[in-house]
Amino acid sequence: MPQLVLFGPPQSSYVRTARMICIEKSVPHTLEPLQIGTDAHAALHPWKRVPILHHGDVKLLETSAIARYIDELGSGPSLLPATAAARATMEQWISILNCYVYDSVVRSYALKYILPRFRGQDPNLEEIRANVPAMERDIARLDAAYAGRAWIAGDALSLADLFVAPIVATVAMFPEGKAAIASTKDLSRAFEQLSKRDSFAQAHAVFAG
């Protein structure tokens, strides 16, 4: 069987999600780093997003599709919940994370710290502070989603939790995000469990040290 290849920068939260799923499902893979926005990137993805999956003749865009493919390809317990309601809850949260939470928590908050540093600039703290309320609001919404259940879609780890983990890990790197997460009960509990998994350790090793 051909090797599964993921393209994208290892720091990307969506690349980390895809890698965590590969590891959870014991799917051997390689990661090909990719500089965002280059011609080489556009040749693989017309909208210049990551990750991108190539597996023999299979070529996939969009993390949700990639996640489903890896889950079906791999061995071990399914990362899809057992009931229709729980599967719908999982899909609901993946969509919420992709459409709303990523924007408020990563794009409009954490990346305001990260991207200037890549350019040798200081972050615009006034702009960051303006985005903190939306970040705090959506961290609180994630906390409420985990209340009264082991994982976001019920009693078992699902694909949705592996979308949550890198987003929370990213926001926790910065002071307001770290404080917002520290103020949660159920999200903190779930994130602590996620961060102990081997898949998390391997996918987040890029930040070690």
Secondary structure, DSSP 8 states (H G I E B T S, - for coil): ---EEEES-TT-HHHHHHHHHHHHTT--EEEE---TTSHHHHHH-TT--S-EEEETTEEEESHHHHHHHHHHHS-SS-SS-SSHHHHHHHHHHHHHIIIIIIIIIIIIIIHHHHHHHHTT----HHHHHHHHHHHHHHHHHHHHHHTTSSBTTBSS--HHHHHHHHHHHHHTTSHHHHHHHHT-SHHHHHHHHHHTSHHHHHHTGGG--
